[in-house]
Amino acid sequence: MTSQIVADGGVSTAGTTGDERDLRLRSEVDQPSSPVARFTDEPLRLDSGQWLDSWQIAYQTYGTLNADKTNAILLCHALTGDQHAANTHPLTGRPGWWSEMVGPGRPVDTDHFFVICSNVVGGCAGTTGPASMNPRSGRPYGLDMPVVTIADMVRAQVQLIDRLGIDTLFAVVGGSMGGMQVLEWGASYPDRVFAAMPIATGPRHSPQNIGFHEVGRQAIMADPEWHSGRYLEMDTKPRSGLSVARMAAHITYVSEAALHRKFGRNLQDREDITYGFDADFQIESYLRYQGSTFVDRFDANSYLYLTRAMDYFDLADDHGGFLANAFQRTRARWLVVSFTSDWLFPTSESRAIVRALNGAAAQVSFMEFVSDKGHDAFLLEEPEFHRAARGFLTGAAIARGIEPPGAAI
């Protein structure tokens, strides 16, 4: 049995050219700016029936693991996230995706908890994915990479947690696609999770969400630079297709109220409309910016694979068609969180999770927060949500006999 954990130094690419950012992105795929656990002869079994014979998983940690190894929290990232939850991102130079939530004195308090965040299988930030080098062919996997599922992502995380010598996680926390991973942990590894917090998520992907994902995938595959997934070998990338996919998806992450408050029908750097197809409106300019910056840090094929993994997720279907069956063995204490303006994963999805947990006689709390920020609310400054998360983790720490954070609930 051979495995390695390797730590590499981070490099910011802020202010570099597009070609330089592309080179750095490709470097991050196999030699990331974070610790890496490499598994050279511990194959990863996939739901498709295939195996990854040699693979790796990149991760970040924050805080200190206590002597009993009872204070570890696993953060599960969303679709376009990665392991850089609370550190400066090596490609963008910007704060991590949950810097509002994770750190000393923050709701996920790294003065008291040991926080782990890993890049998912199928991603492009150091964990094996379609941009990674296929050891059999010596070229990037492309579409030769087996399709992965949420359960596969969690299976890889389990092997990482084993490698770190942790038997039971104090908590598993995540939103959106990360919330799906939290649900999978609770269903498939109930003895290894003390507390679970799925946020802004659902037990399955809705037909509407699958439809939005398909629009994005088709935009990528219609780009002539996609080359049937072999664009890296052609020294190019489907920038336009991936940018459009990001633009379409980003609309689903925000609410109408948030868009109206931020942009309305305001014009972009002009007094009058141009009667043309430039970005007349601020919202158009904003979406174009979102698309153009996204392609500098994300791989197009990874977008195909991760959206497909979310589409395939259906926890009830995996347990005889009854969601409550998924949680029959859970011992964890749960906090399920939703936001009023989230139309991507509306509160009804969270309530379905709560009903299933109640049906399994689980210890569960549910909180719906009033917010007009849409699905992205869990990533933004939401004081009431932050207080609730802190309170839940503090209460669970007391129940587990861990010294709780000193901040008031």
C-alpha positions as CSV (number, residue, x, y, z in Angstrom):
1,M,0.0,0.0,0.0
2,T,1.5,3.3,-1.1
3,S,0.3,6.8,-0.4
4,Q,1.9,10.1,0.0
5,I,1.0,13.5,1.5
6,V,2.9,16.3,-0.1
7,A,2.8,20.0,0.7
8,D,3.5,22.6,-2.0
9,G,3.8,26.4,-1.7
10,G,1.2,28.8,-3.1
11,V,1.8,31.3,-5.9
12,S,-0.5,34.2,-6.6
13,T,-1.1,35.0,-10.3
14,A,-2.9,38.3,-9.8
15,G,-1.9,40.7,-12.6
16,T,-0.5,38.0,-14.9
17,T,-1.5,37.6,-18.6
18,G,-4.1,35.2,-19.9
19,D,-1.5,32.8,-21.2
20,E,0.3,32.8,-17.9
21,R,-2.9,32.1,-16.0
22,D,-3.6,29.2,-18.3
23,L,-0.2,27.8,-17.6
24,R,-0.7,28.2,-13.9
25,L,-4.1,26.6,-14.0
26,R,-2.6,23.6,-15.8
27,S,0.1,23.4,-13.1
28,E,-2.5,23.5,-10.3
29,V,-4.2,20.4,-11.8
30,D,-1.4,18.0,-11.0
31,Q,1.0,20.0,-8.8
32,P,-1.4,22.2,-6.7
33,S,-0.5,24.9,-4.3
34,S,-1.7,22.9,-1.4
35,P,-1.0,19.5,0.4
36,V,-1.8,16.5,-1.8
37,A,-2.5,12.9,-0.7
38,R,-1.4,10.5,-3.5
39,F,-2.7,7.0,-3.8
40,T,-0.6,5.0,-6.2
41,D,-1.9,1.5,-5.4
42,E,-5.1,2.1,-3.5
43,P,-7.7,2.3,-6.3
44,L,-10.8,4.4,-5.9
45,R,-14.0,2.5,-6.7
46,L,-16.5,4.5,-8.7
47,D,-20.3,4.0,-9.0
48,S,-19.9,3.5,-12.7
49,G,-18.2,0.2,-12.1
50,Q,-14.8,1.6,-13.1
51,W,-11.8,2.4,-10.9
52,L,-9.2,5.1,-10.7
53,D,-6.1,3.0,-10.2
54,S,-3.7,5.9,-9.4
55,W,-5.2,9.1,-8.1
56,Q,-4.7,12.0,-5.8
57,I,-6.7,14.5,-3.7
58,A,-5.6,18.0,-2.8
59,Y,-6.7,19.7,0.4
60,Q,-6.2,22.5,2.8
61,T,-6.3,22.5,6.6
62,Y,-6.8,25.3,9.1
63,G,-6.4,25.1,12.9
64,T,-4.9,22.2,14.9
65,L,-6.0,18.6,15.4
66,N,-6.4,17.9,19.1
67,A,-4.7,14.9,20.7
68,D,-7.9,12.8,20.6
69,K,-8.5,13.7,17.0
70,T,-12.1,14.6,17.9
71,N,-12.3,18.2,16.6
72,A,-12.0,17.7,12.8
73,I,-14.5,19.4,10.6
74,L,-14.7,18.6,6.9
75,L,-15.9,21.4,4.6
76,C,-17.5,20.3,1.3
77,H,-17.3,22.8,-1.5
78,A,-19.9,23.7,-4.1
79,L,-19.8,23.3,-7.8
80,T,-17.2,25.9,-8.7
81,G,-15.4,25.9,-5.4
82,D,-12.2,24.1,-4.4
83,Q,-10.0,23.4,-1.4
84,H,-9.1,27.1,-0.8
85,A,-11.9,27.8,1.6
86,A,-10.2,30.3,3.9
87,N,-6.8,31.1,2.4
88,T,-5.7,33.3,-0.5
89,H,-6.6,31.6,-3.8
90,P,-3.4,30.8,-5.7
91,L,-4.9,31.7,-9.1
92,T,-7.0,34.7,-8.3
93,G,-5.2,36.2,-5.3
94,R,-8.6,36.7,-3.7
95,P,-9.7,35.4,-0.3
96,G,-11.1,31.8,-0.1
97,W,-14.7,31.1,-0.8
98,W,-15.7,30.8,2.9
99,S,-13.3,33.3,4.5
100,E,-16.4,35.0,6.0
101,M,-17.2,31.8,7.9
102,V,-13.9,30.0,8.6
103,G,-11.0,31.3,10.7
104,P,-10.0,32.4,14.2
105,G,-13.1,33.6,16.1
106,R,-15.3,33.0,13.1
107,P,-18.4,30.7,13.2
108,V,-16.2,27.7,12.1
109,D,-13.6,28.7,14.7
110,T,-10.1,27.5,13.8
111,D,-8.9,28.4,17.3
112,H,-10.9,25.3,18.4
113,F,-11.6,23.1,15.4
114,F,-9.3,21.5,12.8
115,V,-10.8,22.2,9.5
116,I,-10.2,20.2,6.3
117,C,-11.4,21.2,2.9
118,S,-10.5,19.0,-0.1
119,N,-11.0,19.4,-3.9
120,V,-13.5,16.9,-5.2
121,V,-12.7,14.1,-7.6
122,G,-13.5,15.4,-11.0
123,G,-12.3,18.9,-10.1
124,C,-9.4,20.8,-11.5
125,A,-7.5,22.1,-8.4
126,G,-5.2,19.2,-7.6
127,T,-7.6,16.3,-7.2
128,T,-7.7,13.8,-10.1
129,G,-10.1,15.1,-12.8
130,P,-10.4,15.2,-16.6
131,A,-7.5,17.7,-16.9
132,S,-5.2,15.4,-14.9
133,M,-2.6,13.3,-16.6
134,N,-3.8,9.8,-17.4
135,P,-1.0,7.5,-16.2
136,R,-1.9,4.9,-18.8
137,S,-1.8,7.2,-21.8
138,G,0.5,10.0,-20.7
139,R,-1.9,12.6,-21.8
140,P,-4.8,14.5,-20.1
141,Y,-7.8,12.2,-19.4
142,G,-10.3,14.4,-21.2
143,L,-13.5,12.4,-21.6
144,D,-11.6,9.2,-20.9
145,M,-12.0,10.1,-17.2
146,P,-14.8,7.9,-15.8
147,V,-17.9,9.8,-14.9
148,V,-18.1,10.5,-11.2
149,T,-20.9,10.9,-8.7
150,I,-21.4,12.6,-5.3
151,A,-20.9,9.2,-3.7
152,D,-17.5,8.9,-5.5
153,M,-16.5,12.3,-4.2
154,V,-17.3,11.2,-0.6
155,R,-15.5,7.9,-1.1
156,A,-12.3,9.8,-2.0
157,Q,-12.8,12.1,1.1
158,V,-13.1,9.0,3.3
159,Q,-9.7,7.8,2.0
160,L,-8.2,11.2,2.7
161,I,-9.7,11.2,6.3
162,D,-8.3,7.7,6.8
163,R,-4.9,8.9,5.6
164,L,-5.0,11.7,8.1
165,G,-5.7,9.2,10.9
166,I,-9.1,10.5,11.8
167,D,-11.8,7.9,12.7
168,T,-14.8,10.1,13.3
169,L,-15.4,13.6,12.0
170,F,-16.7,16.1,14.5
171,A,-18.8,17.7,11.7
172,V,-19.3,17.7,8.0
173,V,-20.5,21.0,6.6
174,G,-21.3,22.2,3.1
175,G,-23.7,24.1,0.9
176,S,-25.2,23.3,-2.6
177,M,-23.1,20.5,-4.1
178,G,-21.3,20.5,-0.8
179,G,-24.6,19.9,1.0
180,M,-25.2,16.9,-1.2
181,Q,-21.8,15.5,0.0
182,V,-22.9,16.2,3.6
183,L,-26.1,14.1,3.0
184,E,-24.1,11.3,1.4
185,W,-21.7,11.3,4.4
186,G,-24.6,11.0,6.8
187,A,-26.3,8.2,4.8
188,S,-23.2,6.1,3.9
189,Y,-20.9,6.7,6.8
190,P,-23.2,7.3,9.8
191,D,-20.7,6.0,12.3
192,R,-18.1,8.5,11.2
193,V,-20.0,11.7,11.6
194,F,-20.9,13.4,14.9
195,A,-22.7,16.4,13.5
196,A,-23.9,17.4,10.0
197,M,-24.9,20.7,8.5
198,P,-26.3,20.6,4.9
199,I,-26.9,24.1,3.6
200,A,-29.0,25.3,0.7
201,T,-29.2,21.9,-0.9
202,G,-31.5,19.1,-1.7
203,P,-31.8,15.3,-1.6
204,R,-31.9,15.2,-5.5
205,H,-31.3,17.5,-8.4
206,S,-34.6,18.9,-9.8
207,P,-35.5,18.6,-13.6
208,Q,-35.1,22.4,-13.8
209,N,-31.6,22.3,-12.3
210,I,-30.6,19.5,-14.7
211,G,-32.0,21.6,-17.5
212,F,-29.8,24.6,-16.5
213,H,-26.8,22.4,-16.3
214,E,-27.5,20.9,-19.8
215,V,-27.6,24.4,-21.3
216,G,-24.1,25.0,-19.8
217,R,-22.7,21.7,-21.0
218,Q,-24.0,22.3,-24.5
219,A,-22.5,25.7,-24.6
220,I,-19.1,24.2,-23.8
221,M,-19.4,21.3,-26.2
222,A,-20.6,23.6,-29.0
223,D,-17.4,25.7,-28.7
224,P,-15.2,24.8,-31.7
225,E,-12.2,25.0,-29.3
226,W,-13.6,22.1,-27.2
227,H,-12.2,19.5,-29.7
228,S,-14.3,16.7,-28.2
229,G,-12.7,17.2,-24.8
230,R,-9.1,17.1,-26.2
231,Y,-8.5,20.9,-26.1
232,L,-5.5,20.7,-23.7
233,E,-3.6,18.6,-26.2
234,M,-4.4,21.2,-28.8
235,D,-3.0,23.9,-26.5
236,T,-6.3,25.7,-26.4
237,K,-9.5,25.8,-24.4
238,P,-13.2,26.5,-25.0
239,R,-13.2,29.9,-23.4
240,S,-16.4,31.2,-25.0
241,G,-18.4,28.1,-24.2
242,L,-17.3,27.9,-20.6
243,S,-17.9,31.7,-20.1
244,V,-21.5,31.3,-21.4
245,A,-22.0,28.3,-19.1
246,R,-20.8,30.3,-16.1
247,M,-23.0,33.3,-17.1
248,A,-26.1,31.1,-17.3
249,A,-25.4,29.4,-14.0
250,H,-24.6,32.6,-12.2
251,I,-28.1,33.9,-12.9
252,T,-29.5,30.9,-10.9
253,Y,-27.3,31.7,-7.9
254,V,-28.9,35.1,-7.3
255,S,-32.4,36.4,-6.8
256,E,-34.5,38.8,-8.8
257,A,-34.5,41.2,-5.8
258,A,-30.7,41.1,-5.5
259,L,-30.2,41.7,-9.2
260,H,-32.7,44.6,-9.1
261,R,-31.0,46.1,-6.0
262,K,-27.5,45.8,-7.5
263,F,-28.1,46.7,-11.1
264,G,-31.7,47.4,-12.0
265,R,-31.9,48.6,-15.6
266,N,-28.9,50.9,-15.1
267,L,-26.7,51.5,-18.2
268,Q,-23.0,50.6,-18.2
269,D,-20.7,53.6,-18.7
270,R,-23.1,55.5,-21.0
271,E,-26.0,57.9,-21.0
272,D,-28.1,56.3,-23.7
273,I,-28.6,52.9,-25.2
274,T,-26.5,52.1,-28.3
275,Y,-29.1,50.2,-30.4
276,G,-26.5,47.5,-30.7
277,F,-25.2,44.4,-29.0
278,D,-22.5,45.8,-26.7
279,A,-23.1,45.5,-23.0
280,D,-25.5,48.4,-22.7
281,F,-26.8,47.3,-19.2
282,Q,-24.7,46.9,-16.1
283,I,-26.1,43.4,-15.6
284,E,-24.7,42.4,-19.0
285,S,-21.3,43.8,-18.2
286,Y,-21.3,42.0,-14.8
287,L,-22.2,38.6,-16.3
288,R,-19.6,39.0,-19.0
289,Y,-17.0,39.7,-16.3
290,Q,-18.1,36.6,-14.3
291,G,-17.7,34.5,-17.4
292,S,-14.3,35.8,-18.4
293,T,-12.7,35.5,-15.0
294,F,-14.2,32.0,-14.4
295,V,-12.3,30.5,-17.4
296,D,-9.0,31.6,-15.8
297,R,-9.5,29.3,-12.8
298,F,-11.7,26.4,-14.0
299,D,-11.4,23.6,-16.4
300,A,-14.2,23.2,-19.0
301,N,-14.3,19.4,-18.8
302,S,-14.5,19.5,-15.0
303,Y,-17.6,21.7,-15.4
304,L,-19.1,18.9,-17.5
305,Y,-18.2,16.2,-14.9
306,L,-19.3,18.0,-11.8
307,T,-22.6,19.2,-13.2
308,R,-23.3,15.6,-14.2
309,A,-22.5,14.4,-10.7
310,M,-25.0,16.8,-9.3
311,D,-27.6,15.7,-11.9
312,Y,-27.2,12.0,-11.0
313,F,-27.6,12.7,-7.2
314,D,-30.9,11.2,-5.9
315,L,-30.5,9.9,-2.3
316,A,-34.0,8.5,-2.1
317,D,-33.5,6.5,-5.3
318,D,-30.3,5.0,-3.8
319,H,-32.3,3.8,-0.8
320,G,-35.4,2.0,-2.2
321,G,-37.2,5.2,-3.2
322,F,-37.7,6.4,0.4
323,L,-35.5,9.2,1.6
324,A,-36.0,8.3,5.3
325,N,-34.3,4.9,4.6
326,A,-31.1,6.8,3.8
327,F,-30.8,8.0,7.4
328,Q,-31.9,4.9,9.3
329,R,-28.5,4.4,10.8
330,T,-27.6,8.1,11.5
331,R,-26.4,9.0,14.9
332,A,-25.4,12.5,14.0
333,R,-27.1,15.7,15.2
334,W,-28.2,17.7,12.2
335,L,-28.8,21.3,11.3
336,V,-30.5,21.8,8.0
337,V,-30.4,25.4,6.6
338,S,-32.3,27.1,3.8
339,F,-32.8,30.7,2.6
340,T,-36.1,32.3,1.6
341,S,-35.0,33.6,-1.8
342,D,-33.1,30.5,-2.9
343,W,-35.0,29.3,-6.0
344,L,-32.2,26.9,-7.1
345,F,-32.7,24.8,-3.9
346,P,-35.9,26.2,-2.4
347,T,-36.9,25.6,1.2
348,S,-39.2,22.8,0.2
349,E,-36.1,20.7,-0.6
350,S,-34.7,21.3,2.9
351,R,-38.0,20.4,4.5
352,A,-38.0,17.1,2.6
353,I,-34.6,16.4,4.2
354,V,-35.9,17.3,7.6
355,R,-39.0,15.1,7.2
356,A,-36.8,12.2,6.3
357,L,-34.6,12.7,9.2
358,N,-37.6,12.9,11.5
359,G,-38.9,9.7,10.0
360,A,-35.6,8.1,10.9
361,A,-35.8,9.5,14.5
362,A,-32.7,11.6,14.0
363,Q,-31.8,14.6,16.1
364,V,-32.5,17.4,13.7
365,S,-33.0,21.2,13.8
366,F,-34.1,23.3,10.8
367,M,-33.6,27.0,10.2
368,E,-34.8,29.0,7.2
369,F,-33.2,32.5,7.0
370,V,-34.9,35.5,5.4
371,S,-32.5,36.8,2.8
372,D,-32.9,38.4,-0.7
373,K,-29.5,37.2,-1.8
374,G,-30.6,34.0,-3.4
375,H,-28.7,30.7,-3.5
376,D,-25.4,32.5,-2.9
377,A,-26.6,33.7,0.5
378,F,-24.7,31.0,2.3
379,L,-21.4,32.3,0.8
380,L,-22.1,35.9,1.8
381,E,-22.4,38.0,4.9
382,E,-25.5,36.7,6.7
383,P,-25.2,37.5,10.4
384,E,-28.2,35.4,11.5
385,F,-26.9,32.3,9.6
386,H,-23.5,32.8,11.0
387,R,-24.8,33.0,14.6
388,A,-26.8,29.8,14.1
389,A,-23.9,27.9,12.6
390,R,-21.7,29.0,15.5
391,G,-24.4,28.0,18.0
392,F,-24.9,24.6,16.4
393,L,-21.2,23.8,16.4
394,T,-20.7,25.1,19.9
395,G,-23.6,22.9,21.2
396,A,-22.2,19.9,19.4
397,A,-18.7,20.5,20.8
398,I,-20.2,20.5,24.3
399,A,-22.1,17.3,23.6
400,R,-18.9,15.6,22.3
401,G,-16.8,16.9,25.2
402,I,-14.6,19.2,23.2
403,E,-13.7,22.6,24.6
404,P,-16.2,24.8,22.8
405,P,-15.4,28.2,21.2
406,G,-15.5,30.9,23.8
407,A,-17.7,33.3,21.7
408,A,-21.3,33.7,22.9
409,I,-24.0,31.8,21.1
